[in-house]
Amino acid sequence: MSTKTILLANTSGVRPSVARSLRAGGYRLIVAGGGKEALQKALEFEGPIHLLLAPVDMPGMTGTELAQRLARDRPEIEILLIANLQTGMLVLNQGWQFLPAPFESEMLRARIRDILQEAQAAGTEQPHENSSLGRQESLTKREIQILKLIANGNSTKEVAALLGIAFKTSDGHRSSLMKKLGIHDSVALVRYAIRAGLIDP
């Protein structure tokens, strides 16, 4: 269980289930309705805030504006913004992290663990990403391309649309690369892609 504190700007861009999932992981949450309220609560909170989680698109104060203010006033805070792939590229250019929407709760928690450099809970079976790192050379260029898209939160159907290939073809590539890497779920695939340097943490 984590002991870290997360500032959650819980607007329409962040589902209520996200808060439940983070609390279940032991995170202390500071929940705000929007950017201005999040900034006020962050300035009033006396303890350390380890992570900001907010959607880029928020009324009144955008997620990027909030991140810029917090990066100045609380330089220790990590930034994780929820965005689409196009907006996410702009977020990365600021040196922050982004999570493409939609996403699964466990994928979010895995991403936060990586950003905050937390180990997975003891007793939880961990996929063998480290043993998979040496197998990357066995992947085709197309499989690596698909791996990056999946790790960035795209479904198999979305990958097919982005690459202009049939769903069956996309699904076949996904199955092949996971078999080659010895990985059996999308969360483990994200962690592998981060450790292999294929996407930013």
C-alpha positions in Angstrom: 0.0 0.0 0.0 1.3 3.4 -0.9 1.7 6.3 1.5 1.9 8.9 -1.2 -0.4 11.9 -1.7 -2.1 12.6 -5.0 -3.9 15.8 -6.0 -6.8 14.8 -8.2 -8.6 17.4 -10.3 -11.8 15.4 -10.5 -13.7 16.9 -13.4 -15.6 15.2 -16.2 -12.3 14.1 -17.6 -11.6 11.8 -14.6 -14.1 9.1 -13.7 -15.2 8.6 -10.1 -14.0 5.1 -10.2 -10.4 6.4 -10.6 -10.6 7.9 -7.1 -11.9 4.6 -5.7 -9.1 2.7 -7.4 -6.4 5.0 -6.1 -7.8 4.9 -2.5 -7.8 1.1 -2.7 -4.1 1.3 -3.6 -3.5 3.3 -0.4 -3.0 6.7 -1.9 -4.1 9.8 0.0 -6.2 11.9 -2.2 -6.8 15.6 -2.3 -9.8 15.9 -4.5 -10.8 19.2 -6.3 -13.6 20.0 -8.7 -11.4 21.9 -11.1 -8.1 23.7 -11.7 -8.6 26.7 -9.5 -9.8 24.7 -6.6 -7.0 22.2 -7.1 -4.4 25.1 -7.0 -6.0 26.5 -3.8 -6.0 23.2 -2.0 -2.4 22.5 -3.1 -1.3 25.8 -1.7 -3.2 25.2 1.6 -2.0 21.6 2.1 1.0 21.5 4.5 2.4 18.1 3.7 4.1 16.9 0.5 2.0 16.3 -2.6 3.7 13.7 -4.7 1.6 13.7 -7.9 -0.9 15.9 -9.8 -3.5 13.9 -11.8 -5.7 16.0 -14.0 -7.3 16.1 -17.4 -5.8 18.6 -19.9 -9.2 20.0 -20.8 -10.8 21.7 -17.8 -13.0 24.8 -17.7 -11.6 27.9 -16.1 -8.1 26.6 -15.7 -6.7 23.9 -18.0 -4.6 21.0 -16.8 -1.5 22.5 -18.4 -2.1 25.9 -16.7 -2.5 24.1 -13.4 0.6 22.0 -13.9 2.6 25.2 -14.8 1.5 26.9 -11.6 2.2 23.8 -9.4 5.6 23.2 -11.0 6.5 26.7 -9.9 5.0 26.7 -6.5 5.6 23.0 -5.6 8.6 21.9 -7.7 8.7 18.5 -6.1 5.4 17.5 -7.5 5.2 15.0 -10.4 2.7 15.8 -13.2 0.5 13.2 -14.9 -2.1 14.7 -17.3 -4.9 12.8 -19.0 -5.0 13.7 -22.7 -5.6 12.4 -26.2 -2.5 11.4 -28.2 -2.2 14.7 -30.1 -2.5 16.8 -26.9 -0.2 14.4 -25.1 2.7 15.2 -27.4 2.4 18.8 -26.2 2.4 17.6 -22.6 5.6 15.6 -23.2 7.2 18.6 -24.7 6.7 20.3 -21.3 8.6 17.5 -19.6 5.4 16.1 -18.0 3.8 12.6 -18.2 0.5 11.9 -19.9 -2.0 9.1 -20.0 -4.1 8.6 -23.1 -7.9 8.3 -22.4 -9.7 6.0 -22.1 -7.7 3.8 -19.8 -8.2 1.0 -17.3 -7.8 1.7 -13.6 -5.0 -0.8 -13.2 -3.1 0.7 -16.1 -3.4 4.1 -14.3 -2.1 2.6 -11.0 0.8 0.9 -12.8 1.7 4.2 -14.5 1.6 6.0 -11.2 3.8 3.3 -9.5 6.4 3.8 -12.2 6.3 7.6 -12.0 6.6 7.5 -8.2 9.1 4.7 -8.4 7.1 2.4 -6.1 7.4 -1.3 -6.1 4.4 -3.5 -6.7 2.8 -4.8 -3.5 4.5 -7.8 -2.0 2.8 -11.1 -2.7 1.5 -9.9 -6.1 2.7 -11.9 -9.0 4.8 -9.7 -11.2 5.1 -10.3 -15.0 8.6 -11.1 -16.1 9.3 -7.8 -17.9 13.0 -7.8 -17.0 13.5 -11.2 -18.6 11.6 -10.0 -21.6 13.9 -7.0 -22.3 16.4 -9.2 -24.2 13.6 -10.4 -26.5 12.9 -7.1 -28.2 15.1 -7.9 -31.1 12.8 -10.7 -32.0 9.9 -8.3 -32.7 9.2 -7.1 -36.2 9.0 -3.3 -36.9 5.2 -3.6 -37.2 5.0 -5.4 -33.8 7.1 -2.7 -32.1 4.9 0.0 -33.7 1.8 -1.8 -32.3 3.5 -2.3 -29.0 4.0 1.4 -28.6 0.4 2.2 -29.5 -1.0 -0.4 -27.1 1.3 0.9 -24.3 0.0 4.4 -24.9 -3.5 3.2 -24.1 -4.9 2.3 -27.5 -7.2 -0.7 -27.9 -6.6 -3.3 -30.6 -9.5 -1.8 -32.6 -7.9 1.7 -32.3 -4.5 0.4 -33.3 -6.1 -1.1 -36.4 -7.7 2.2 -37.3 -4.6 4.2 -36.7 -2.5 1.9 -38.9 -5.1 1.3 -41.5 -5.1 -2.4 -41.1 -7.8 -5.0 -40.4 -8.8 -5.7 -36.8 -7.9 -9.3 -37.2 -4.4 -8.3 -38.4 -3.9 -6.0 -35.5 -5.1 -8.7 -33.0 -2.7 -11.2 -34.6 0.3 -8.8 -34.2 -0.7 -8.2 -30.6 -0.9 -11.9 -29.8 2.4 -12.5 -31.6 4.4 -9.8 -29.7 2.9 -10.8 -26.4 3.8 -14.4 -27.0 7.4 -13.5 -28.0 7.8 -11.3 -24.9 6.2 -13.8 -22.5 3.7 -11.1 -21.4 0.0 -11.8 -21.0 -1.8 -8.6 -20.1 -1.8 -4.9 -21.1 -0.6 -3.6 -17.8 2.5 -5.7 -18.0 2.9 -4.6 -21.6 3.0 -0.9 -20.5 5.6 -1.6 -17.8 7.7 -3.5 -20.3 7.5 -0.6 -22.9 8.6 1.9 -20.2 11.5 -0.2 -19.1 12.5 -0.9 -22.7 12.5 2.9 -23.4 9.8 2.6 -26.1 7.5 5.1 -24.3 8.2 7.7 -21.6 7.2 6.8 -18.1 
